[in-house]
Amino acid sequence: MPHREQKHLDELQKSLDQSNITNKIITGDFNCPDINWNTHTANGPDRDIQQGLVDTMSANNFTQIHNKPTREDNLLDLVFVPL
């Protein structure tokens, strides 16, 4: 989600809906520095999009497991695994 737009969340959900693979791991540089993964909340200027990522992954039974900052104090590279 380098540009953090709704269309990227829509494409992610579409991919999740179309996949028939039961064991999925989703990783990448989501570039969403304003998410607190301990509380599953987002802040910042594009809060709705970043919170949308949290909500999308939660609704699809994924949890984010990476917890070390990847650039300065920001956690940008994320690893989602099924609950």
N, C-alpha and C positions, 0 to 999 in steps of 0.2 A: 504494500500500500504506500508506495513512495509519495504519491500526491494526495492521499487520504481523501478520496472522493466516494460518494455513495455507489457509483457504478462498480467500484472495485469490491465493495461488500456484496453487491448483487451478484457479481461474477463468482465470488468465493462461495456464496450460498448455492448458486447454480451448479458449481462443480461438486459440492458436497451432496447435493440432491441426486446428481447423475451417477455418482460413483457407486458401484456395487461391491467395492472392496470393503471387507469388514474391519480389518486392522489398518488404520491410517495413522501416519505421523505427518504433521504439517509443520514445515520450518521455513524460515526466511527472515530477511531484513524487512520488517513491517513498518519501520520508521514511525512508530507511534510512541514518542517519549513521555507522553502525559498520562499513561495508564499506570495505576497502582495495582499490581497483580496480587497483592495481599488482600486488598479490599474489593477488587474487581470493579473499580471506579476510574473514571477518566475526568480530567480537567483540561483547561487550555482553550485556545481559540477555536479549535475544531472538535470540541468535546463530543458532539453528537456522533461523529464518524468514529472516533476512537472508542466510545462507549458501544457503538454498533458492532465493532469487532469483538469486544468482550461478550456482548449479548449473543452474537451469532455463534461464537465458539461454544459458549455455555449451552445454548439451545440445541447444539449438535453433539452434546456430551463430550466436549473436549476440555482439557485443562492445560494451562501453560506452565511448563516446568523449569524453564531456564531462568536463573535468578542472579546472574552476574552481569554488571553493566558492560556494554559493548563499545560505548563511546562516551568518554568522560563519566558522568554519573547516570547516563541514559541506558535503559534496557531496550535496545532496538531489535536485536536478533532474537526471535521467539521460537519456541519449540512447543507445539501442541500435540498432546497424546490423548487417546480415548480415556474416559473415566473408568 
